[in-house]
Amino acid sequence: QVQLVESGGGLVQPGGSLRLSCAASVTILDMNAMGWYRQAPGKQRDLVAAITRVGSTNYADSEKGRFTISRDNAKNTVYLQMNSLKPEDTADYYCNGQPPRSWRMTDFWGQGTQVTVSS
């Protein structure tokens, strides 16, 4: 059973920063990609940022320049550094793992961590 455990969410003022962590129970370099998604109340879950096995990164347009995805391979942990936070960044943030096709498994998801940006 693959587990992804997020941490680091909380309440922050506009303009502030948070770093989310996602600890995986598998070797993250075995995954095709690891990513962060977010879901605000009443909205769909959208990609925030992703990092592939080879280290390529991809960001949603609204997060470019403010958010940075990174990983610590030795700790099997993926991070999301979020700077210049805005109220519209308020959402539940979910860690995602895309397994290789050979595993014949669907994507893995964490339970989510809540981020609230408010003064």
N, C-alpha and C positions, 0 to 999 in steps of 0.2 A: 504494500500500500504506500503510494507516494504521498508525502505530506509537504505542503508549502505553508509556512507559518509567517504571517506578516506581523510587523510591529512598527512603532514609531509614529502612529497617528496621534491626533490630539487637536486642541484648540490653539490657534495662532492668529495674531492680528494681521490685517492686510499689510503687505510688504515684508512679512516675516518669512522664516525658512523652517523647513522640516526635512528630516531624512527618514525615509521609510526603508525597512529591511525586510527581506524575504529569505528565510532559512529553509533550505530544501533538504529532504531526506534522501535525495539521490544526488549523483554527481552531475552538476549542472552542465558540464561540458558534454555530457551524453545527450543532452536535449538539443533539439534543432534550434530552439530559441527560448529565451525567458523574457517575460514582459510584465508591464504594469498596465492595468486597465482601471477605469473609474466609472462609477455609476452614481449619478445624482438622483434624488427622489423623483420618481415619475419619468425618468429618462432611461435610454438604453445604455448598456455598458459599452464604453468606447476605449480604444487603445490610447494610452498615454505615451508609452515608450517601450521599445523592445531592443534586445541585444541578441545577436545570433551566436552560434557556436564559435564562429571565427572572429567574433568581436565587432561585427558591423552593428551600428545602432540606427534606430529609426524613431522619429518623434512625430506626434501630432503637431500640426502647424501652430496651434495656439500655445504649445509648450516649448517650442524651439527657442533656445536662448535662456530659458528660465529653469528648465528641468534637465537633469543629467542622470542617465542610467549607467550603472557600473556594476562590477561583480568582483567578488573575492573567491577565486576558484578553490583555494585551499579550505575555505570555510563553507563552500557551497551556498553562498549567500549573494543575493542580488540587492542592490540599493537603488533608491530613487531620491536624489537630492532635489528638493524643490525650493526655489528661491523666488523672491518677489511675488509671493502668493497673493491671490486675488479672491474676493468672495465667491466668484464663479468657479473657483477650484474646489469648493466645498463638495465633498462626495465620499462615498466609500471606495477605497482603493484596493484592488485585488491583484495579487500576484498570479501570473500565468506561466505554465510550462508546456511547451510543445514537444511531445515525445517524437522520436524518430519513427518513421513509418513501419519499420521492422518490429516495433513493439506492438503494433496493432491496438493502440489504446487512444482514447480521446484525450484532449488537453486536460492538464491538471490545474486546479484552482485552489487558492487559499480561501480562508474564511472572510478575509477582508479586514481592513483597518479604517476607521473613520477619521476623516480630516475635515475640520471646520475652520473656515477663515472668516473671522468676524471681529469687529471692534467692541 
